[in-house]
Amino acid sequence: MTSRITVNGRTYTGSSVEVRNGKVYVDGKPADAGDLSGVRVLDVKVEGVLQELRADGNVEAQEIRGFVHAGGSVTCENVGGNVDAGGSVTCGDVGGDANAGGSVKCGKVSGKVSAGGSVRHG
Protein backbone atom coordinates (compact mmCIF):
# COMPACT_ATOMS: atom_id res chain seq x y z
CA MET A 1 0.00 0.00 0.00
CA THR A 2 1.37 3.43 -0.92
CA SER A 3 0.70 6.70 0.82
CA ARG A 4 1.02 10.36 -0.07
CA ILE A 5 3.92 11.96 1.76
CA THR A 6 4.39 15.74 1.74
CA VAL A 7 7.73 17.19 2.85
CA ASN A 8 7.85 21.00 3.02
CA GLY A 9 5.20 21.26 0.29
CA ARG A 10 6.57 18.58 -2.10
CA THR A 11 4.47 15.42 -2.44
CA TYR A 12 5.73 11.84 -2.98
CA THR A 13 4.15 8.37 -2.90
CA GLY A 14 5.55 5.34 -1.09
CA SER A 15 5.28 3.10 1.96
CA SER A 16 8.21 4.48 3.98
CA VAL A 17 9.95 7.82 4.20
CA GLU A 18 13.12 9.10 5.81
CA VAL A 19 14.22 12.72 6.00
CA ARG A 20 17.77 13.05 7.28
CA ASN A 21 20.62 15.46 6.81
CA GLY A 22 18.55 17.57 4.43
CA LYS A 23 17.71 14.68 2.07
CA VAL A 24 14.42 12.83 1.46
CA TYR A 25 14.35 9.05 0.91
CA VAL A 26 11.16 7.28 -0.17
CA ASP A 27 11.11 3.49 0.04
CA GLY A 28 14.87 3.56 0.63
CA LYS A 29 15.70 5.54 -2.51
CA PRO A 30 16.72 9.21 -2.72
CA ALA A 31 13.85 11.44 -3.82
CA ASP A 32 14.38 14.52 -5.92
CA ALA A 33 13.62 17.01 -3.15
CA GLY A 34 16.63 19.22 -3.54
CA ASP A 35 18.76 20.04 -0.54
CA LEU A 36 16.70 20.76 2.58
CA SER A 37 19.70 21.29 4.86
CA GLY A 38 19.54 24.63 6.59
CA VAL A 39 15.73 24.65 6.41
CA ARG A 40 14.54 25.78 9.84
CA VAL A 41 11.10 24.16 9.86
CA LEU A 42 10.83 20.72 8.33
CA ASP A 43 7.24 19.48 8.06
CA VAL A 44 6.32 15.94 7.07
CA LYS A 45 2.64 15.13 6.45
CA VAL A 46 1.39 11.69 5.51
CA GLU A 47 -1.96 10.66 4.01
CA GLY A 48 -2.49 6.91 4.27
CA VAL A 49 -0.68 4.07 6.04
CA LEU A 50 3.12 3.96 6.25
CA GLN A 51 5.40 1.09 7.24
CA GLU A 52 7.95 3.40 8.89
CA LEU A 53 8.79 7.05 9.16
CA ARG A 54 12.01 8.86 10.14
CA ALA A 55 12.32 12.63 10.04
CA ASP A 56 14.56 15.32 11.46
CA GLY A 57 11.56 17.63 12.06
CA ASN A 58 7.87 17.48 12.98
CA VAL A 59 5.64 14.67 11.74
CA GLU A 60 1.89 14.60 11.07
CA ALA A 61 0.60 11.22 9.90
CA GLN A 62 -2.30 8.83 9.85
CA GLU A 63 -1.47 5.22 10.73
CA ILE A 64 2.13 4.00 11.01
CA ARG A 65 2.37 0.18 10.95
CA GLY A 66 6.01 0.09 12.04
CA PHE A 67 7.88 2.78 13.92
CA VAL A 68 8.13 6.56 13.80
CA HIS A 69 11.20 8.57 14.82
CA ALA A 70 11.16 12.35 14.68
CA GLY A 71 13.49 15.10 15.82
CA GLY A 72 10.42 17.27 16.44
CA SER A 73 6.88 16.48 17.55
CA VAL A 74 4.72 13.57 16.33
CA THR A 75 0.96 13.78 15.76
CA CYS A 76 -0.62 10.64 14.31
CA GLU A 77 -3.20 7.92 14.63
CA ASN A 78 -2.09 4.45 15.77
CA VAL A 79 1.55 3.36 15.70
CA GLY A 80 2.27 -0.38 15.34
CA GLY A 81 5.79 -0.15 16.76
CA ASN A 82 7.73 2.41 18.77
CA VAL A 83 7.30 6.16 18.59
CA ASP A 84 10.30 8.34 19.46
CA ALA A 85 10.16 12.14 19.33
CA GLY A 86 12.42 14.99 20.35
CA GLY A 87 9.27 17.02 21.01
CA SER A 88 5.83 15.87 22.12
CA VAL A 89 3.83 12.81 21.04
CA THR A 90 0.07 12.92 20.42
CA CYS A 91 -1.36 9.71 18.96
CA GLY A 92 -3.74 6.79 19.26
CA ASP A 93 -2.57 3.38 20.48
CA VAL A 94 1.15 2.51 20.41
CA GLY A 95 2.22 -1.11 19.80
CA GLY A 96 5.66 -0.55 21.34
CA ASP A 97 7.35 2.12 23.45
CA ALA A 98 6.51 5.84 23.49
CA ASN A 99 9.47 8.14 24.12
CA ALA A 100 9.32 11.95 23.99
CA GLY A 101 11.44 14.89 24.99
CA GLY A 102 8.18 16.71 25.71
CA SER A 103 4.77 15.40 26.73
CA VAL A 104 3.04 12.16 25.71
CA LYS A 105 -0.73 12.00 25.11
CA CYS A 106 -1.89 8.73 23.57
CA GLY A 107 -4.13 5.69 23.86
CA LYS A 108 -2.94 2.29 25.02
CA VAL A 109 0.83 1.71 25.06
CA SER A 110 2.10 -1.87 24.85
CA GLY A 111 5.62 -0.97 25.97
CA LYS A 112 7.16 1.67 28.20
CA VAL A 113 6.41 5.39 28.28
CA SER A 114 9.20 7.90 28.82
CA ALA A 115 8.68 11.67 28.65
CA GLY A 116 10.41 14.88 29.58
CA GLY A 117 6.99 16.43 30.24
CA SER A 118 3.55 15.19 31.24
CA VAL A 119 2.18 11.73 30.40
CA ARG A 120 -1.46 10.84 29.62
CA HIS A 121 -2.30 7.47 28.14
CA GLY A 122 -4.66 4.55 28.46
SVG drawing of the C-alpha trace seen along z (x, -y; Angstrom):
<svg xmlns="http://www.w3.org/2000/svg" viewBox="-7 -28 30 32">
<polyline fill="none" stroke="black" stroke-width="0.4" points="0.0,0.0 1.4,-3.4 0.7,-6.7 1.0,-10.4 3.9,-12.0 4.4,-15.7 7.7,-17.2 7.8,-21.0 5.2,-21.3 6.6,-18.6 4.5,-15.4 5.7,-11.8 4.2,-8.4 5.5,-5.3 5.3,-3.1 8.2,-4.5 10.0,-7.8 13.1,-9.1 14.2,-12.7 17.8,-13.0 20.6,-15.5 18.6,-17.6 17.7,-14.7 14.4,-12.8 14.4,-9.1 11.2,-7.3 11.1,-3.5 14.9,-3.6 15.7,-5.5 16.7,-9.2 13.8,-11.4 14.4,-14.5 13.6,-17.0 16.6,-19.2 18.8,-20.0 16.7,-20.8 19.7,-21.3 19.5,-24.6 15.7,-24.6 14.5,-25.8 11.1,-24.2 10.8,-20.7 7.2,-19.5 6.3,-15.9 2.6,-15.1 1.4,-11.7 -2.0,-10.7 -2.5,-6.9 -0.7,-4.1 3.1,-4.0 5.4,-1.1 8.0,-3.4 8.8,-7.1 12.0,-8.9 12.3,-12.6 14.6,-15.3 11.6,-17.6 7.9,-17.5 5.6,-14.7 1.9,-14.6 0.6,-11.2 -2.3,-8.8 -1.5,-5.2 2.1,-4.0 2.4,-0.2 6.0,-0.1 7.9,-2.8 8.1,-6.6 11.2,-8.6 11.2,-12.4 13.5,-15.1 10.4,-17.3 6.9,-16.5 4.7,-13.6 1.0,-13.8 -0.6,-10.6 -3.2,-7.9 -2.1,-4.4 1.6,-3.4 2.3,0.4 5.8,0.1 7.7,-2.4 7.3,-6.2 10.3,-8.3 10.2,-12.1 12.4,-15.0 9.3,-17.0 5.8,-15.9 3.8,-12.8 0.1,-12.9 -1.4,-9.7 -3.7,-6.8 -2.6,-3.4 1.1,-2.5 2.2,1.1 5.7,0.6 7.3,-2.1 6.5,-5.8 9.5,-8.1 9.3,-12.0 11.4,-14.9 8.2,-16.7 4.8,-15.4 3.0,-12.2 -0.7,-12.0 -1.9,-8.7 -4.1,-5.7 -2.9,-2.3 0.8,-1.7 2.1,1.9 5.6,1.0 7.2,-1.7 6.4,-5.4 9.2,-7.9 8.7,-11.7 10.4,-14.9 7.0,-16.4 3.6,-15.2 2.2,-11.7 -1.5,-10.8 -2.3,-7.5 -4.7,-4.6"/>
</svg>
